[in-house]
Amino acid sequence: MPKMKKHSGAKKRFKLTSSGKVRGRKAMSSHILEKKSPKRKRGFRKPTEVAAVDVPRVKRMLGAK
């Protein structure tokens, strides 16, 4: 059997931590930033944990078990 390929879009956007959590960028952080407060924009910088309902789908796209 051939190997399963990872989803090339997902592997650019998400990382798996050593404990198995999925990290990704925050939403709403790329445009229309003028009306957003500096405090809110600072919060967009660090990656965040993906929502629990999305984790199984992202892990499947990344080829993780």
PDBQT receptor file of N, H, CA, C and O in Angstrom, charges set to zero:
ATOM      1  N   MET A   1       0.837  -1.190   0.000  1.00  0.00    +0.000 N 
ATOM      2  CA  MET A   1       0.000   0.000   0.000  1.00  0.00    +0.000 C 
ATOM      3  C   MET A   1       0.881   1.253   0.000  1.00  0.00    +0.000 C 
ATOM      4  O   MET A   1       1.926   1.286   0.650  1.00  0.00    +0.000 OA
ATOM      5  N   PRO A   2       0.443   2.294  -0.746  1.00  0.00    +0.000 N 
ATOM      6  CA  PRO A   2       1.204   3.545  -0.702  1.00  0.00    +0.000 C 
ATOM      7  C   PRO A   2       1.001   4.267   0.632  1.00  0.00    +0.000 C 
ATOM      8  O   PRO A   2       0.025   4.036   1.345  1.00  0.00    +0.000 OA
ATOM      9  N   LYS A   3       1.935   5.129   0.937  1.00  0.00    +0.000 N 
ATOM     10  H   LYS A   3       2.728   5.316   0.357  1.00  0.00    +0.000 HD
ATOM     11  CA  LYS A   3       1.831   5.898   2.178  1.00  0.00    +0.000 C 
ATOM     12  C   LYS A   3       0.718   6.937   2.050  1.00  0.00    +0.000 C 
ATOM     13  O   LYS A   3       0.429   7.428   0.959  1.00  0.00    +0.000 OA
ATOM     14  N   MET A   4       0.100   7.261   3.188  1.00  0.00    +0.000 N 
ATOM     15  H   MET A   4       0.334   6.862   4.074  1.00  0.00    +0.000 HD
ATOM     16  CA  MET A   4      -0.893   8.329   3.218  1.00  0.00    +0.000 C 
ATOM     17  C   MET A   4      -0.164   9.663   3.123  1.00  0.00    +0.000 C 
ATOM     18  O   MET A   4       0.843   9.880   3.797  1.00  0.00    +0.000 OA
ATOM     19  N   LYS A   5      -0.681  10.552   2.284  1.00  0.00    +0.000 N 
ATOM     20  H   LYS A   5      -1.499  10.376   1.737  1.00  0.00    +0.000 HD
ATOM     21  CA  LYS A   5      -0.072  11.867   2.176  1.00  0.00    +0.000 C 
ATOM     22  C   LYS A   5      -0.721  12.813   3.163  1.00  0.00    +0.000 C 
ATOM     23  O   LYS A   5      -1.922  12.735   3.419  1.00  0.00    +0.000 OA
ATOM     24  N   LYS A   6       0.095  13.721   3.722  1.00  0.00    +0.000 N 
ATOM     25  H   LYS A   6       1.071  13.785   3.514  1.00  0.00    +0.000 HD
ATOM     26  CA  LYS A   6      -0.435  14.759   4.592  1.00  0.00    +0.000 C 
ATOM     27  C   LYS A   6      -1.130  15.801   3.721  1.00  0.00    +0.000 C 
ATOM     28  O   LYS A   6      -0.801  15.959   2.545  1.00  0.00    +0.000 OA
ATOM     29  N   HIS A   7      -2.077  16.497   4.299  1.00  0.00    +0.000 N 
ATOM     30  H   HIS A   7      -2.345  16.368   5.254  1.00  0.00    +0.000 HD
ATOM     31  CA  HIS A   7      -2.763  17.583   3.607  1.00  0.00    +0.000 C 
ATOM     32  C   HIS A   7      -1.797  18.752   3.543  1.00  0.00    +0.000 C 
ATOM     33  O   HIS A   7      -1.404  19.285   4.580  1.00  0.00    +0.000 OA
ATOM     34  N   SER A   8      -1.405  19.162   2.331  1.00  0.00    +0.000 N 
ATOM     35  H   SER A   8      -1.724  18.729   1.488  1.00  0.00    +0.000 HD
ATOM     36  CA  SER A   8      -0.336  20.156   2.211  1.00  0.00    +0.000 C 
ATOM     37  C   SER A   8      -0.740  21.518   2.753  1.00  0.00    +0.000 C 
ATOM     38  O   SER A   8       0.116  22.281   3.201  1.00  0.00    +0.000 OA
ATOM     39  N   GLY A   9      -2.040  21.837   2.720  1.00  0.00    +0.000 N 
ATOM     40  H   GLY A   9      -2.735  21.217   2.356  1.00  0.00    +0.000 HD
ATOM     41  CA  GLY A   9      -2.485  23.104   3.305  1.00  0.00    +0.000 C 
ATOM     42  C   GLY A   9      -2.430  23.060   4.818  1.00  0.00    +0.000 C 
ATOM     43  O   GLY A   9      -2.057  24.042   5.461  1.00  0.00    +0.000 OA
ATOM     44  N   ALA A  10      -2.802  21.919   5.391  1.00  0.00    +0.000 N 
ATOM     45  H   ALA A  10      -3.105  21.122   4.869  1.00  0.00    +0.000 HD
ATOM     46  CA  ALA A  10      -2.820  21.792   6.847  1.00  0.00    +0.000 C 
ATOM     47  C   ALA A  10      -1.414  21.782   7.430  1.00  0.00    +0.000 C 
ATOM     48  O   ALA A  10      -1.183  22.348   8.498  1.00  0.00    +0.000 OA
ATOM     49  N   LYS A  11      -0.478  21.148   6.743  1.00  0.00    +0.000 N 
ATOM     50  H   LYS A  11      -0.666  20.689   5.875  1.00  0.00    +0.000 HD
ATOM     51  CA  LYS A  11       0.870  21.076   7.321  1.00  0.00    +0.000 C 
ATOM     52  C   LYS A  11       1.567  22.439   7.331  1.00  0.00    +0.000 C 
ATOM     53  O   LYS A  11       2.521  22.639   8.083  1.00  0.00    +0.000 OA
ATOM     54  N   LYS A  12       1.091  23.384   6.495  1.00  0.00    +0.000 N 
ATOM     55  H   LYS A  12       0.316  23.221   5.884  1.00  0.00    +0.000 HD
ATOM     56  CA  LYS A  12       1.632  24.741   6.526  1.00  0.00    +0.000 C 
ATOM     57  C   LYS A  12       1.008  25.572   7.635  1.00  0.00    +0.000 C 
ATOM     58  O   LYS A  12       1.597  26.560   8.073  1.00  0.00    +0.000 OA
ATOM     59  N   ARG A  13      -0.177  25.185   8.096  1.00  0.00    +0.000 N 
ATOM     60  H   ARG A  13      -0.655  24.382   7.740  1.00  0.00    +0.000 HD
ATOM     61  CA  ARG A  13      -0.936  26.007   9.033  1.00  0.00    +0.000 C 
ATOM     62  C   ARG A  13      -0.955  25.508  10.470  1.00  0.00    +0.000 C 
ATOM     63  O   ARG A  13      -1.189  26.292  11.390  1.00  0.00    +0.000 OA
ATOM     64  N   PHE A  14      -0.714  24.217  10.679  1.00  0.00    +0.000 N 
ATOM     65  H   PHE A  14      -0.524  23.581   9.931  1.00  0.00    +0.000 HD
ATOM     66  CA  PHE A  14      -0.826  23.646  12.017  1.00  0.00    +0.000 C 
ATOM     67  C   PHE A  14       0.434  22.898  12.410  1.00  0.00    +0.000 C 
ATOM     68  O   PHE A  14       1.143  22.355  11.563  1.00  0.00    +0.000 OA
ATOM     69  N   LYS A  15       0.704  22.877  13.723  1.00  0.00    +0.000 N 
ATOM     70  H   LYS A  15       0.128  23.319  14.411  1.00  0.00    +0.000 HD
ATOM     71  CA  LYS A  15       1.825  22.106  14.263  1.00  0.00    +0.000 C 
ATOM     72  C   LYS A  15       1.288  21.253  15.404  1.00  0.00    +0.000 C 
ATOM     73  O   LYS A  15       0.406  21.674  16.151  1.00  0.00    +0.000 OA
ATOM     74  N   LEU A  16       1.835  20.049  15.525  1.00  0.00    +0.000 N 
ATOM     75  H   LEU A  16       2.552  19.707  14.918  1.00  0.00    +0.000 HD
ATOM     76  CA  LEU A  16       1.496  19.188  16.652  1.00  0.00    +0.000 C 
ATOM     77  C   LEU A  16       2.548  19.378  17.741  1.00  0.00    +0.000 C 
ATOM     78  O   LEU A  16       3.746  19.376  17.456  1.00  0.00    +0.000 OA
ATOM     79  N   THR A  17       2.109  19.540  18.982  1.00  0.00    +0.000 N 
ATOM     80  H   THR A  17       1.136  19.542  19.214  1.00  0.00    +0.000 HD
ATOM     81  CA  THR A  17       3.048  19.633  20.082  1.00  0.00    +0.000 C 
ATOM     82  C   THR A  17       3.463  18.224  20.493  1.00  0.00    +0.000 C 
ATOM     83  O   THR A  17       2.869  17.241  20.051  1.00  0.00    +0.000 OA
ATOM     84  N   SER A  18       4.476  18.132  21.332  1.00  0.00    +0.000 N 
ATOM     85  H   SER A  18       4.959  18.931  21.692  1.00  0.00    +0.000 HD
ATOM     86  CA  SER A  18       4.962  16.816  21.762  1.00  0.00    +0.000 C 
ATOM     87  C   SER A  18       3.918  16.069  22.580  1.00  0.00    +0.000 C 
ATOM     88  O   SER A  18       3.922  14.839  22.625  1.00  0.00    +0.000 OA
ATOM     89  N   SER A  19       3.015  16.820  23.234  1.00  0.00    +0.000 N 
ATOM     90  H   SER A  19       3.012  17.820  23.198  1.00  0.00    +0.000 HD
ATOM     91  CA  SER A  19       1.970  16.170  24.030  1.00  0.00    +0.000 C 
ATOM     92  C   SER A  19       0.741  15.820  23.196  1.00  0.00    +0.000 C 
ATOM     93  O   SER A  19      -0.221  15.262  23.723  1.00  0.00    +0.000 OA
ATOM     94  N   GLY A  20       0.762  16.143  21.892  1.00  0.00    +0.000 N 
ATOM     95  H   GLY A  20       1.544  16.596  21.464  1.00  0.00    +0.000 HD
ATOM     96  CA  GLY A  20      -0.336  15.766  21.012  1.00  0.00    +0.000 C 
ATOM     97  C   GLY A  20      -1.368  16.850  20.779  1.00  0.00    +0.000 C 
ATOM     98  O   GLY A  20      -2.360  16.616  20.088  1.00  0.00    +0.000 OA
ATOM     99  N   LYS A  21      -1.156  18.044  21.344  1.00  0.00    +0.000 N 
ATOM    100  H   LYS A  21      -0.351  18.234  21.906  1.00  0.00    +0.000 HD
ATOM    101  CA  LYS A  21      -2.082  19.150  21.105  1.00  0.00    +0.000 C 
ATOM    102  C   LYS A  21      -1.812  19.744  19.730  1.00  0.00    +0.000 C 
ATOM    103  O   LYS A  21      -0.720  19.591  19.181  1.00  0.00    +0.000 OA
ATOM    104  N   VAL A  22      -2.809  20.422  19.179  1.00  0.00    +0.000 N 
ATOM    105  H   VAL A  22      -3.696  20.546  19.625  1.00  0.00    +0.000 HD
ATOM    106  CA  VAL A  22      -2.667  21.038  17.861  1.00  0.00    +0.000 C 
ATOM    107  C   VAL A  22      -2.626  22.549  18.040  1.00  0.00    +0.000 C 
ATOM    108  O   VAL A  22      -3.500  23.130  18.684  1.00  0.00    +0.000 OA
ATOM    109  N   ARG A  23      -1.608  23.180  17.468  1.00  0.00    +0.000 N 
ATOM    110  H   ARG A  23      -0.898  22.708  16.945  1.00  0.00    +0.000 HD
ATOM    111  CA  ARG A  23      -1.480  24.630  17.555  1.00  0.00    +0.000 C 
ATOM    112  C   ARG A  23      -1.644  25.247  16.173  1.00  0.00    +0.000 C 
ATOM    113  O   ARG A  23      -1.217  24.677  15.169  1.00  0.00    +0.000 OA
ATOM    114  N   GLY A  24      -2.269  26.421  16.139  1.00  0.00    +0.000 N 
ATOM    115  H   GLY A  24      -2.615  26.884  16.955  1.00  0.00    +0.000 HD
ATOM    116  CA  GLY A  24      -2.453  27.133  14.887  1.00  0.00    +0.000 C 
ATOM    117  C   GLY A  24      -2.573  28.621  15.140  1.00  0.00    +0.000 C 
ATOM    118  O   GLY A  24      -2.614  29.058  16.290  1.00  0.00    +0.000 OA
ATOM    119  N   ARG A  25      -2.631  29.398  14.078  1.00  0.00    +0.000 N 
ATOM    120  H   ARG A  25      -2.597  29.044  13.143  1.00  0.00    +0.000 HD
ATOM    121  CA  ARG A  25      -2.759  30.846  14.208  1.00  0.00    +0.000 C 
ATOM    122  C   ARG A  25      -4.172  31.223  14.619  1.00  0.00    +0.000 C 
ATOM    123  O   ARG A  25      -5.128  30.489  14.370  1.00  0.00    +0.000 OA
ATOM    124  N   LYS A  26      -4.282  32.375  15.248  1.00  0.00    +0.000 N 
ATOM    125  H   LYS A  26      -3.505  32.972  15.450  1.00  0.00    +0.000 HD
ATOM    126  CA  LYS A  26      -5.594  32.892  15.624  1.00  0.00    +0.000 C 
ATOM    127  C   LYS A  26      -6.310  33.432  14.385  1.00  0.00    +0.000 C 
ATOM    128  O   LYS A  26      -5.672  33.909  13.447  1.00  0.00    +0.000 OA
ATOM    129  N   ALA A  27      -7.615  33.353  14.395  1.00  0.00    +0.000 N 
ATOM    130  H   ALA A  27      -8.133  32.966  15.158  1.00  0.00    +0.000 HD
ATOM    131  CA  ALA A  27      -8.424  33.893  13.303  1.00  0.00    +0.000 C 
ATOM    132  C   ALA A  27      -8.533  35.415  13.439  1.00  0.00    +0.000 C 
ATOM    133  O   ALA A  27      -8.207  35.977  14.484  1.00  0.00    +0.000 OA
ATOM    134  N   MET A  28      -8.984  36.059  12.395  1.00  0.00    +0.000 N 
ATOM    135  H   MET A  28      -9.249  35.602  11.545  1.00  0.00    +0.000 HD
ATOM    136  CA  MET A  28      -9.248  37.517  12.343  1.00  0.00    +0.000 C 
ATOM    137  C   MET A  28      -7.992  38.365  12.501  1.00  0.00    +0.000 C 
ATOM    138  O   MET A  28      -8.085  39.518  12.924  1.00  0.00    +0.000 OA
ATOM    139  N   SER A  29      -6.819  37.824  12.172  1.00  0.00    +0.000 N 
ATOM    140  H   SER A  29      -6.744  36.888  11.829  1.00  0.00    +0.000 HD
ATOM    141  CA  SER A  29      -5.579  38.542  12.481  1.00  0.00    +0.000 C 
ATOM    142  C   SER A  29      -4.856  39.090  11.261  1.00  0.00    +0.000 C 
ATOM    143  O   SER A  29      -3.772  39.656  11.405  1.00  0.00    +0.000 OA
ATOM    144  N   SER A  30      -5.419  38.943  10.063  1.00  0.00    +0.000 N 
ATOM    145  H   SER A  30      -6.300  38.483   9.947  1.00  0.00    +0.000 HD
ATOM    146  CA  SER A  30      -4.623  39.276   8.891  1.00  0.00    +0.000 C 
ATOM    147  C   SER A  30      -5.016  40.560   8.174  1.00  0.00    +0.000 C 
ATOM    148  O   SER A  30      -4.170  41.149   7.501  1.00  0.00    +0.000 OA
ATOM    149  N   HIS A  31      -6.246  41.017   8.285  1.00  0.00    +0.000 N 
ATOM    150  H   HIS A  31      -6.933  40.538   8.832  1.00  0.00    +0.000 HD
ATOM    151  CA  HIS A  31      -6.612  42.265   7.611  1.00  0.00    +0.000 C 
ATOM    152  C   HIS A  31      -7.734  42.956   8.375  1.00  0.00    +0.000 C 
ATOM    153  O   HIS A  31      -8.293  42.406   9.324  1.00  0.00    +0.000 OA
ATOM    154  N   ILE A  32      -8.054  44.188   7.936  1.00  0.00    +0.000 N 
ATOM    155  H   ILE A  32      -7.600  44.634   7.165  1.00  0.00    +0.000 HD
ATOM    156  CA  ILE A  32      -8.979  45.086   8.632  1.00  0.00    +0.000 C 
ATOM    157  C   ILE A  32      -8.522  45.249  10.093  1.00  0.00    +0.000 C 
ATOM    158  O   ILE A  32      -9.288  45.038  11.032  1.00  0.00    +0.000 OA
ATOM    159  N   LEU A  33      -7.257  45.628  10.244  1.00  0.00    +0.000 N 
ATOM    160  H   LEU A  33      -6.634  45.799   9.480  1.00  0.00    +0.000 HD
ATOM    161  CA  LEU A  33      -6.671  45.725  11.578  1.00  0.00    +0.000 C 
ATOM    162  C   LEU A  33      -6.808  47.120  12.174  1.00  0.00    +0.000 C 
ATOM    163  O   LEU A  33      -6.555  47.310  13.363  1.00  0.00    +0.000 OA
ATOM    164  N   GLU A  34      -7.206  48.098  11.362  1.00  0.00    +0.000 N 
ATOM    165  H   GLU A  34      -7.411  47.943  10.396  1.00  0.00    +0.000 HD
ATOM    166  CA  GLU A  34      -7.272  49.472  11.819  1.00  0.00    +0.000 C 
ATOM    167  C   GLU A  34      -8.273  49.659  12.955  1.00  0.00    +0.000 C 
ATOM    168  O   GLU A  34      -8.024  50.415  13.894  1.00  0.00    +0.000 OA
ATOM    169  N   LYS A  35      -9.392  48.973  12.864  1.00  0.00    +0.000 N 
ATOM    170  H   LYS A  35      -9.594  48.359  12.101  1.00  0.00    +0.000 HD
ATOM    171  CA  LYS A  35     -10.447  49.155  13.871  1.00  0.00    +0.000 C 
ATOM    172  C   LYS A  35     -10.239  48.282  15.111  1.00  0.00    +0.000 C 
ATOM    173  O   LYS A  35     -10.955  48.434  16.101  1.00  0.00    +0.000 OA
ATOM    174  N   LYS A  36      -9.265  47.371  15.063  1.00  0.00    +0.000 N 
ATOM    175  H   LYS A  36      -8.683  47.247  14.259  1.00  0.00    +0.000 HD
ATOM    176  CA  LYS A  36      -9.021  46.482  16.205  1.00  0.00    +0.000 C 
ATOM    177  C   LYS A  36      -8.029  47.143  17.157  1.00  0.00    +0.000 C 
ATOM    178  O   LYS A  36      -7.093  47.816  16.725  1.00  0.00    +0.000 OA
ATOM    179  N   SER A  37      -8.240  46.949  18.434  1.00  0.00    +0.000 N 
ATOM    180  H   SER A  37      -9.000  46.403  18.785  1.00  0.00    +0.000 HD
ATOM    181  CA  SER A  37      -7.404  47.619  19.431  1.00  0.00    +0.000 C 
ATOM    182  C   SER A  37      -6.000  47.004  19.448  1.00  0.00    +0.000 C 
ATOM    183  O   SER A  37      -5.824  45.838  19.095  1.00  0.00    +0.000 OA
ATOM    184  N   PRO A  38      -5.002  47.796  19.861  1.00  0.00    +0.000 N 
ATOM    185  CA  PRO A  38      -3.638  47.271  19.952  1.00  0.00    +0.000 C 
ATOM    186  C   PRO A  38      -3.542  46.060  20.878  1.00  0.00    +0.000 C 
ATOM    187  O   PRO A  38      -2.787  45.124  20.616  1.00  0.00    +0.000 OA
ATOM    188  N   LYS A  39      -4.316  46.091  21.961  1.00  0.00    +0.000 N 
ATOM    189  H   LYS A  39      -4.929  46.852  22.174  1.00  0.00    +0.000 HD
ATOM    190  CA  LYS A  39      -4.307  44.968  22.896  1.00  0.00    +0.000 C 
ATOM    191  C   LYS A  39      -4.790  43.700  22.201  1.00  0.00    +0.000 C 
ATOM    192  O   LYS A  39      -4.215  42.626  22.377  1.00  0.00    +0.000 OA
ATOM    193  N   ARG A  40      -5.849  43.836  21.412  1.00  0.00    +0.000 N 
ATOM    194  H   ARG A  40      -6.316  44.709  21.269  1.00  0.00    +0.000 HD
ATOM    195  CA  ARG A  40      -6.398  42.692  20.682  1.00  0.00    +0.000 C 
ATOM    196  C   ARG A  40      -5.399  42.187  19.633  1.00  0.00    +0.000 C 
ATOM    197  O   ARG A  40      -5.234  40.979  19.459  1.00  0.00    +0.000 OA
ATOM    198  N   LYS A  41      -4.735  43.117  18.936  1.00  0.00    +0.000 N 
ATOM    199  H   LYS A  41      -4.869  44.098  19.077  1.00  0.00    +0.000 HD
ATOM    200  CA  LYS A  41      -3.774  42.731  17.897  1.00  0.00    +0.000 C 
ATOM    201  C   LYS A  41      -2.542  42.046  18.489  1.00  0.00    +0.000 C 
ATOM    202  O   LYS A  41      -1.979  41.146  17.866  1.00  0.00    +0.000 OA
ATOM    203  N   ARG A  42      -2.120  42.461  19.682  1.00  0.00    +0.000 N 
ATOM    204  H   ARG A  42      -2.578  43.192  20.188  1.00  0.00    +0.000 HD
ATOM    205  CA  ARG A  42      -1.004  41.779  20.342  1.00  0.00    +0.000 C 
ATOM    206  C   ARG A  42      -1.361  40.331  20.643  1.00  0.00    +0.000 C 
ATOM    207  O   ARG A  42      -0.509  39.445  20.576  1.00  0.00    +0.000 OA
ATOM    208  N   GLY A  43      -2.609  40.099  20.970  1.00  0.00    +0.000 N 
ATOM    209  H   GLY A  43      -3.302  40.819  21.025  1.00  0.00    +0.000 HD
ATOM    210  CA  GLY A  43      -3.066  38.745  21.261  1.00  0.00    +0.000 C 
ATOM    211  C   GLY A  43      -3.031  37.821  20.063  1.00  0.00    +0.000 C 
ATOM    212  O   GLY A  43      -2.982  36.601  20.220  1.00  0.00    +0.000 OA
ATOM    213  N   PHE A  44      -3.057  38.391  18.863  1.00  0.00    +0.000 N 
ATOM    214  H   PHE A  44      -3.098  39.382  18.736  1.00  0.00    +0.000 HD
ATOM    215  CA  PHE A  44      -3.024  37.583  17.646  1.00  0.00    +0.000 C 
ATOM    216  C   PHE A  44      -1.640  37.015  17.361  1.00  0.00    +0.000 C 
ATOM    217  O   PHE A  44      -1.515  36.077  16.574  1.00  0.00    +0.000 OA
ATOM    218  N   ARG A  45      -0.590  37.566  17.986  1.00  0.00    +0.000 N 
ATOM    219  H   ARG A  45      -0.692  38.328  18.625  1.00  0.00    +0.000 HD
ATOM    220  CA  ARG A  45       0.778  37.185  17.626  1.00  0.00    +0.000 C 
ATOM    221  C   ARG A  45       1.114  35.738  17.941  1.00  0.00    +0.000 C 
ATOM    222  O   ARG A  45       1.674  35.026  17.107  1.00  0.00    +0.000 OA
ATOM    223  N   LYS A  46       0.775  35.312  19.137  1.00  0.00    +0.000 N 
ATOM    224  H   LYS A  46       0.321  35.890  19.814  1.00  0.00    +0.000 HD
ATOM    225  CA  LYS A  46       1.153  33.965  19.541  1.00  0.00    +0.000 C 
ATOM    226  C   LYS A  46       0.182  32.934  18.987  1.00  0.00    +0.000 C 
ATOM    227  O   LYS A  46      -1.012  33.214  18.876  1.00  0.00    +0.000 OA
ATOM    228  N   PRO A  47       0.669  31.750  18.639  1.00  0.00    +0.000 N 
ATOM    229  CA  PRO A  47      -0.243  30.696  18.195  1.00  0.00    +0.000 C 
ATOM    230  C   PRO A  47      -1.114  30.231  19.342  1.00  0.00    +0.000 C 
ATOM    231  O   PRO A  47      -0.757  30.388  20.510  1.00  0.00    +0.000 OA
ATOM    232  N   THR A  48      -2.250  29.661  19.007  1.00  0.00    +0.000 N 
ATOM    233  H   THR A  48      -2.539  29.534  18.059  1.00  0.00    +0.000 HD
ATOM    234  CA  THR A  48      -3.189  29.218  20.017  1.00  0.00    +0.000 C 
ATOM    235  C   THR A  48      -3.543  27.765  19.779  1.00  0.00    +0.000 C 
ATOM    236  O   THR A  48      -3.274  27.213  18.713  1.00  0.00    +0.000 OA
ATOM    237  N   GLU A  49      -4.146  27.155  20.777  1.00  0.00    +0.000 N 
ATOM    238  H   GLU A  49      -4.364  27.603  21.644  1.00  0.00    +0.000 HD
ATOM    239  CA  GLU A  49      -4.571  25.773  20.649  1.00  0.00    +0.000 C 
ATOM    240  C   GLU A  49      -5.843  25.717  19.804  1.00  0.00    +0.000 C 
ATOM    241  O   GLU A  49      -6.736  26.549  19.964  1.00  0.00    +0.000 OA
ATOM    242  N   VAL A  50      -5.919  24.744  18.914  1.00  0.00    +0.000 N 
ATOM    243  H   VAL A  50      -5.193  24.068  18.785  1.00  0.00    +0.000 HD
ATOM    244  CA  VAL A  50      -7.090  24.580  18.056  1.00  0.00    +0.000 C 
ATOM    245  C   VAL A  50      -8.262  24.090  18.903  1.00  0.00    +0.000 C 
ATOM    246  O   VAL A  50      -8.077  23.332  19.855  1.00  0.00    +0.000 OA
ATOM    247  N   ALA A  51      -9.473  24.530  18.545  1.00  0.00    +0.000 N 
ATOM    248  H   ALA A  51      -9.623  25.145  17.772  1.00  0.00    +0.000 HD
ATOM    249  CA  ALA A  51     -10.670  24.146  19.284  1.00  0.00    +0.000 C 
ATOM    250  C   ALA A  51     -10.822  22.626  19.302  1.00  0.00    +0.000 C 
ATOM    251  O   ALA A  51     -10.468  21.940  18.343  1.00  0.00    +0.000 OA
ATOM    252  N   ALA A  52     -11.354  22.114  20.412  1.00  0.00    +0.000 N 
ATOM    253  H   ALA A  52     -11.641  22.671  21.192  1.00  0.00    +0.000 HD
ATOM    254  CA  ALA A  52     -11.449  20.667  20.624  1.00  0.00    +0.000 C 
ATOM    255  C   ALA A  52     -12.256  19.965  19.532  1.00  0.00    +0.000 C 
ATOM    256  O   ALA A  52     -11.942  18.834  19.163  1.00  0.00    +0.000 OA
ATOM    257  N   VAL A  53     -13.296  20.628  19.012  1.00  0.00    +0.000 N 
ATOM    258  H   VAL A  53     -13.551  21.547  19.312  1.00  0.00    +0.000 HD
ATOM    259  CA  VAL A  53     -14.120  19.990  17.980  1.00  0.00    +0.000 C 
ATOM    260  C   VAL A  53     -13.373  19.846  16.658  1.00  0.00    +0.000 C 
ATOM    261  O   VAL A  53     -13.721  18.988  15.847  1.00  0.00    +0.000 OA
ATOM    262  N   ASP A  54     -12.353  20.673  16.428  1.00  0.00    +0.000 N 
ATOM    263  H   ASP A  54     -12.071  21.371  17.087  1.00  0.00    +0.000 HD
ATOM    264  CA  ASP A  54     -11.595  20.627  15.175  1.00  0.00    +0.000 C 
ATOM    265  C   ASP A  54     -10.366  19.723  15.237  1.00  0.00    +0.000 C 
ATOM    266  O   ASP A  54      -9.802  19.369  14.201  1.00  0.00    +0.000 OA
ATOM    267  N   VAL A  55      -9.952  19.350  16.442  1.00  0.00    +0.000 N 
ATOM    268  H   VAL A  55     -10.410  19.638  17.283  1.00  0.00    +0.000 HD
ATOM    269  CA  VAL A  55      -8.712  18.589  16.613  1.00  0.00    +0.000 C 
ATOM    270  C   VAL A  55      -8.704  17.270  15.842  1.00  0.00    +0.000 C 
ATOM    271  O   VAL A  55      -7.720  17.001  15.153  1.00  0.00    +0.000 OA
ATOM    272  N   PRO A  56      -9.752  16.422  15.915  1.00  0.00    +0.000 N 
ATOM    273  CA  PRO A  56      -9.694  15.149  15.180  1.00  0.00    +0.000 C 
ATOM    274  C   PRO A  56      -9.513  15.334  13.672  1.00  0.00    +0.000 C 
ATOM    275  O   PRO A  56      -8.783  14.579  13.029  1.00  0.00    +0.000 OA
ATOM    276  N   ARG A  57     -10.188  16.349  13.115  1.00  0.00    +0.000 N 
ATOM    277  H   ARG A  57     -10.781  16.961  13.637  1.00  0.00    +0.000 HD
ATOM    278  CA  ARG A  57     -10.085  16.599  11.674  1.00  0.00    +0.000 C 
ATOM    279  C   ARG A  57      -8.680  17.065  11.296  1.00  0.00    +0.000 C 
ATOM    280  O   ARG A  57      -8.130  16.615  10.291  1.00  0.00    +0.000 OA
ATOM    281  N   VAL A  58      -8.100  17.959  12.087  1.00  0.00    +0.000 N 
ATOM    282  H   VAL A  58      -8.548  18.325  12.903  1.00  0.00    +0.000 HD
ATOM    283  CA  VAL A  58      -6.762  18.474  11.796  1.00  0.00    +0.000 C 
ATOM    284  C   VAL A  58      -5.727  17.364  11.939  1.00  0.00    +0.000 C 
ATOM    285  O   VAL A  58      -4.819  17.249  11.115  1.00  0.00    +0.000 OA
ATOM    286  N   LYS A  59      -5.862  16.546  12.984  1.00  0.00    +0.000 N 
ATOM    287  H   LYS A  59      -6.599  16.640  13.653  1.00  0.00    +0.000 HD
ATOM    288  CA  LYS A  59      -4.913  15.442  13.178  1.00  0.00    +0.000 C 
ATOM    289  C   LYS A  59      -4.984  14.459  12.020  1.00  0.00    +0.000 C 
ATOM    290  O   LYS A  59      -3.956  13.935  11.592  1.00  0.00    +0.000 OA
ATOM    291  N   ARG A  60      -6.183  14.203  11.509  1.00  0.00    +0.000 N 
ATOM    292  H   ARG A  60      -7.018  14.629  11.857  1.00  0.00    +0.000 HD
ATOM    293  CA  ARG A  60      -6.326  13.282  10.378  1.00  0.00    +0.000 C 
ATOM    294  C   ARG A  60      -5.640  13.869   9.135  1.00  0.00    +0.000 C 
ATOM    295  O   ARG A  60      -5.011  13.140   8.368  1.00  0.00    +0.000 OA
ATOM    296  N   MET A  61      -5.765  15.189   8.942  1.00  0.00    +0.000 N 
ATOM    297  H   MET A  61      -6.276  15.781   9.565  1.00  0.00    +0.000 HD
ATOM    298  CA  MET A  61      -5.119  15.833   7.801  1.00  0.00    +0.000 C 
ATOM    299  C   MET A  61      -3.609  15.814   7.928  1.00  0.00    +0.000 C 
ATOM    300  O   MET A  61      -2.898  15.773   6.923  1.00  0.00    +0.000 OA
ATOM    301  N   LEU A  62      -3.104  15.844   9.178  1.00  0.00    +0.000 N 
ATOM    302  H   LEU A  62      -3.681  15.878   9.995  1.00  0.00    +0.000 HD
ATOM    303  CA  LEU A  62      -1.663  15.829   9.400  1.00  0.00    +0.000 C 
ATOM    304  C   LEU A  62      -1.092  14.419   9.439  1.00  0.00    +0.000 C 
ATOM    305  O   LEU A  62       0.123  14.247   9.534  1.00  0.00    +0.000 OA
ATOM    306  N   GLY A  63      -1.945  13.418   9.367  1.00  0.00    +0.000 N 
ATOM    307  H   GLY A  63      -2.932  13.558   9.290  1.00  0.00    +0.000 HD
ATOM    308  CA  GLY A  63      -1.491  12.040   9.369  1.00  0.00    +0.000 C 
ATOM    309  C   GLY A  63      -1.139  11.524  10.737  1.00  0.00    +0.000 C 
ATOM    310  O   GLY A  63      -0.462  10.502  10.850  1.00  0.00    +0.000 OA
ATOM    311  N   ALA A  64      -1.581  12.203  11.792  1.00  0.00    +0.000 N 
ATOM    312  H   ALA A  64      -2.131  13.033  11.700  1.00  0.00    +0.000 HD
ATOM    313  CA  ALA A  64      -1.309  11.752  13.163  1.00  0.00    +0.000 C 
ATOM    314  C   ALA A  64      -2.395  10.789  13.615  1.00  0.00    +0.000 C 
ATOM    315  O   ALA A  64      -3.523  10.828  13.123  1.00  0.00    +0.000 OA
ATOM    316  N   LYS A  65      -2.045   9.937  14.544  1.00  0.00    +0.000 N 
ATOM    317  H   LYS A  65      -1.128   9.905  14.943  1.00  0.00    +0.000 HD
ATOM    318  CA  LYS A  65      -3.019   8.950  15.035  1.00  0.00    +0.000 C 
ATOM    319  C   LYS A  65      -3.745   9.459  16.248  1.00  0.00    +0.000 C 
ATOM    320  O   LYS A  65      -4.600   8.762  16.794  1.00  0.00    +0.000 OA
TER     321      LYS A  65
